[in-house]
Amino acid sequence: MKADKILAKIKGANDKFGVDPTSLLIVDYVVENWKSGEVTIMNLLEGFWRTSPATTHTYLKKLIAKKILVSKQSKEDARRKHIEKGAKFDDFIAYMEE
């Protein structure tokens, strides 16, 4: 894919879903870590090195508000929250893959 198409896709993700480049990196991190098992908020905050934990948490809250991701409390341990697909996740991924 050429650079102009990549940049257009990033701009389109922001226009259509309100997802900026940093949020794209967070979604990528979450999707990659789903392959090896569950992803919790603490896993994300400790493992995502591109921003501080506080900034990452702010971006995560925005992704949850936009319904790209959702946070669900663990049934086994009420202190843990899992990150799962939100209502708009599949539409977002389909847009990014076109």
C-alpha positions as CSV (number, residue, x, y, z in Angstrom):
1,M,0.0,0.0,0.0
2,K,1.3,3.4,-0.9
3,A,1.9,6.1,1.7
4,D,-0.9,8.3,0.4
5,K,-3.4,5.5,0.8
6,I,-2.2,4.7,4.3
7,L,-2.5,8.4,5.3
8,A,-5.9,8.6,3.8
9,K,-7.0,5.5,5.7
10,I,-5.7,7.0,9.0
11,K,-7.5,10.3,8.3
12,G,-10.6,8.3,7.4
13,A,-10.4,6.4,10.7
14,N,-10.4,9.7,12.5
15,D,-13.2,11.2,10.5
16,K,-15.5,8.1,10.5
17,F,-14.8,6.6,13.9
18,G,-12.9,9.4,15.8
19,V,-9.9,7.1,16.2
20,D,-6.5,9.0,16.1
21,P,-3.1,7.4,15.3
22,T,-2.3,6.8,19.0
23,S,-5.6,5.0,19.4
24,L,-4.8,2.9,16.4
25,L,-1.6,1.7,18.0
26,I,-3.5,0.8,21.2
27,V,-6.1,-1.2,19.2
28,D,-3.2,-2.9,17.4
29,Y,-1.6,-3.8,20.7
30,V,-4.9,-5.2,22.1
31,V,-5.6,-7.3,19.0
32,E,-2.1,-8.7,19.0
33,N,-2.3,-9.6,22.6
34,W,-5.8,-11.3,22.2
35,K,-3.9,-13.9,20.1
36,S,-2.1,-15.1,23.2
37,G,-5.0,-14.9,25.6
38,E,-7.1,-12.3,27.5
39,V,-6.2,-8.7,27.8
40,T,-6.9,-6.7,30.9
41,I,-6.7,-3.0,31.5
42,M,-3.6,-3.6,33.7
43,N,-1.9,-5.7,31.0
44,L,-2.4,-2.8,28.6
45,L,-1.2,-0.1,31.0
46,E,1.9,-2.1,31.9
47,G,2.7,-3.4,28.4
48,F,2.0,-0.5,26.1
49,W,5.2,1.5,26.1
50,R,4.4,4.2,23.6
51,T,2.6,6.4,26.1
52,S,2.5,6.7,29.9
53,P,0.0,4.6,31.7
54,A,-2.2,7.6,32.5
55,T,-2.2,8.7,28.8
56,T,-2.9,5.1,27.7
57,H,-5.8,4.9,30.1
58,T,-7.2,8.2,28.8
59,Y,-7.0,6.8,25.2
60,L,-8.6,3.6,26.3
61,K,-11.5,5.4,27.8
62,K,-12.0,7.2,24.5
63,L,-12.0,3.9,22.6
64,I,-14.6,2.6,25.1
65,A,-16.7,5.7,24.7
66,K,-16.6,5.3,20.9
67,K,-17.7,1.6,21.4
68,I,-14.6,0.3,19.6
69,L,-13.6,-1.6,22.7
70,V,-15.5,-2.5,25.9
71,S,-14.3,-3.1,29.5
72,K,-15.9,-6.0,31.3
73,Q,-15.4,-7.0,34.9
74,S,-13.9,-10.5,35.5
75,K,-16.3,-13.0,37.0
76,E,-13.5,-14.6,39.0
77,D,-11.9,-11.4,40.4
78,A,-13.9,-8.2,40.6
79,R,-10.6,-6.2,40.6
80,R,-9.8,-7.3,37.0
81,K,-11.3,-5.8,33.9
82,H,-11.0,-7.5,30.6
83,I,-10.8,-5.6,27.3
84,E,-13.2,-7.0,24.6
85,K,-14.6,-6.0,21.3
86,G,-17.1,-3.2,21.4
87,A,-20.3,-2.8,19.2
88,K,-18.4,-0.9,16.5
89,F,-15.2,-3.0,16.6
90,D,-16.0,-5.2,13.6
91,D,-17.1,-2.2,11.5
92,F,-13.9,-0.4,12.4
93,I,-11.7,-3.4,11.5
94,A,-13.5,-3.9,8.3
95,Y,-13.0,-0.2,7.4
96,M,-9.3,-0.5,8.2
97,E,-8.9,-3.7,6.1
98,E,-10.6,-2.3,2.9
